[in-house]
Amino acid sequence: MRELINAMAELEAQLLGRYGVTPNEAMALCCLGGDTLTASCISENIGLSPSNTSKVLRSIEKKSLIVRSMGDTDRRQMRFTLTAKGQQLLLDLKNEEIEIPDFLRPLFLQ
């Protein structure tokens, strides 16, 4: 358990230091990729509760990494897409050498 906690702390420090995002924010960006997804779809894919996903999405929206839009058929449903800044950050995340423990790697490389 200690190894997992230390690995997550180190990963969080690397992500915040280099890119200004938390692990949850990085997972949401990876989940979006080039797609436009709903909050519930993102929540299911990254394994966070809807309320935590909402907080993460608000945070990365404030950082101008994603943009929200209304659904085409259901105007109550919000959809999220990476901005150009978000696409560049995601590309940087995928190309940089960040030490991600093997047991956490599937969460980031979808």
Secondary structure in CASP SS format (residue, H / E / C, confidence):
PFRMAT SS
TARGET T0000
AUTHOR 0000-0000-0000
METHOD secondary structure of the structure
MODEL  1
M C 1.00
R H 1.00
E H 1.00
L H 1.00
I H 1.00
N H 1.00
A H 1.00
M H 1.00
A H 1.00
E H 1.00
L H 1.00
E H 1.00
A H 1.00
Q H 1.00
L H 1.00
L H 1.00
G H 1.00
R H 1.00
Y H 1.00
G C 1.00
V C 1.00
T C 1.00
P H 1.00
N H 1.00
E H 1.00
A H 1.00
M H 1.00
A H 1.00
L H 1.00
C H 1.00
C H 1.00
L H 1.00
G C 1.00
G C 1.00
D C 1.00
T E 1.00
L E 1.00
T E 1.00
A H 1.00
S H 1.00
C H 1.00
I H 1.00
S H 1.00
E H 1.00
N H 1.00
I H 1.00
G C 1.00
L C 1.00
S C 1.00
P H 1.00
S H 1.00
N H 1.00
T H 1.00
S H 1.00
K H 1.00
V H 1.00
L H 1.00
R H 1.00
S H 1.00
I H 1.00
E H 1.00
K H 1.00
K C 1.00
S C 1.00
L C 1.00
I E 1.00
V E 1.00
R E 1.00
S E 1.00
M E 1.00
G C 1.00
D C 1.00
T C 1.00
D C 1.00
R C 1.00
R C 1.00
Q C 1.00
M E 1.00
R E 1.00
F E 1.00
T E 1.00
L E 1.00
T C 1.00
A H 1.00
K H 1.00
G H 1.00
Q H 1.00
Q H 1.00
L H 1.00
L H 1.00
L H 1.00
D H 1.00
L H 1.00
K H 1.00
N H 1.00
E C 1.00
E C 1.00
I C 1.00
E C 1.00
I C 1.00
P C 1.00
D C 1.00
F C 1.00
L C 1.00
R H 1.00
P H 1.00
L H 1.00
F H 1.00
L C 1.00
Q C 1.00
END
